[in-house]
Amino acid sequence: MANRNNNHPQNQSGFSLAEMVAAIAILALVGLLIGTSVNIFYRSYSQAQKIGAELSRNQAVDRIVESYFANAVPFPWMDEQSETRYVFQGEDNELYLTALRRTYAESGSALWFIRLYLDGEELKCDYAPTPILPWKALAEHHYETETVASGVRRISFQYAETRDGVVEWHDTWVEDDHNGIPLAIQITIEWVDGSRERWLRRTAGSGGNSTYGNREEPSS
């Protein structure tokens, strides 16, 4: 009886060492690709959120600037000494002004009286259809307050006028030193993240003779 040849390799179950190393390498590569993709997605998402937040805050400031700076007008009012003064006061970090309203069917007032200022890290706007007088205490006025933007480190205003055909900029606007209201108003905002933006608008009524709401003195 012939002997059978048992030298042929037999089928083996499981993986060889080389196959296991190859599988681990492939899994590591797939994990690396997935991790890289997730990291890229997260960074892109975070960047998109940051850009969206910056766009939103800038749009809010732009709305205020367009609504109030661009529509600012000289509005005279009598103070405690019976002297007529404009309801406008410009400081480096605070601004009172009077602005024309685009629509005013609800309140019947054609004007907004505005105060812009920094409260902590929030740019705020006080507004009312009746005068917010800079020379009176705020407690004597009735107004509403809106938070325009958060995350603000510092604000600064500048006020422009022309003298002899030259534009001059001032950090404050005192009525006794100027005629009317500024030709233009600029606000610079420094955010807590270190970025900085600037808005500039020409006012609607910058001439001393173009006043809104002149009041006739009663005849004696």
Rosetta blueprint (number, residue, H / E / L):
1 M L
2 A L
3 N L
4 R L
5 N L
6 N L
7 N L
8 H L
9 P L
10 Q L
11 N L
12 Q L
13 S L
14 G L
15 F L
16 S L
17 L H
18 A H
19 E H
20 M H
21 V H
22 A H
23 A H
24 I H
25 A H
26 I H
27 L H
28 A H
29 L H
30 V H
31 G H
32 L H
33 L H
34 I H
35 G H
36 T H
37 S H
38 V H
39 N H
40 I H
41 F H
42 Y H
43 R H
44 S H
45 Y H
46 S H
47 Q H
48 A H
49 Q H
50 K H
51 I H
52 G H
53 A H
54 E H
55 L H
56 S H
57 R H
58 N H
59 Q H
60 A H
61 V H
62 D H
63 R H
64 I H
65 V H
66 E H
67 S H
68 Y H
69 F H
70 A L
71 N L
72 A E
73 V L
74 P L
75 F L
76 P E
77 W E
78 M E
79 D L
80 E L
81 Q L
82 S L
83 E L
84 T E
85 R E
86 Y E
87 V L
88 F L
89 Q E
90 G E
91 E L
92 D L
93 N L
94 E E
95 L E
96 Y E
97 L E
98 T E
99 A E
100 L E
101 R L
102 R L
103 T L
104 Y L
105 A L
106 E L
107 S L
108 G L
109 S L
110 A L
111 L E
112 W E
113 F E
114 I E
115 R E
116 L E
117 Y E
118 L E
119 D E
120 G L
121 E L
122 E E
123 L E
124 K E
125 C E
126 D E
127 Y E
128 A E
129 P L
130 T L
131 P L
132 I L
133 L L
134 P L
135 W L
136 K L
137 A L
138 L H
139 A H
140 E H
141 H L
142 H L
143 Y L
144 E E
145 T E
146 E E
147 T E
148 V E
149 A E
150 S E
151 G L
152 V E
153 R E
154 R E
155 I E
156 S E
157 F E
158 Q E
159 Y E
160 A E
161 E E
162 T E
163 R E
164 D L
165 G L
166 V E
167 V E
168 E E
169 W E
170 H E
171 D L
172 T L
173 W E
174 V L
175 E H
176 D H
177 D H
178 H L
179 N L
180 G L
181 I L
182 P L
183 L L
184 A E
185 I E
186 Q E
187 I E
188 T E
189 I E
190 E E
191 W E
192 V L
193 D L
194 G L
195 S L
196 R E
197 E E
198 R E
199 W E
200 L E
201 R E
202 R E
203 T L
204 A L
205 G L
206 S L
207 G L
208 G L
209 N L
210 S L
211 T L
212 Y L
213 G L
214 N L
215 R L
216 E L
217 E L
218 P L
219 S L
220 S L
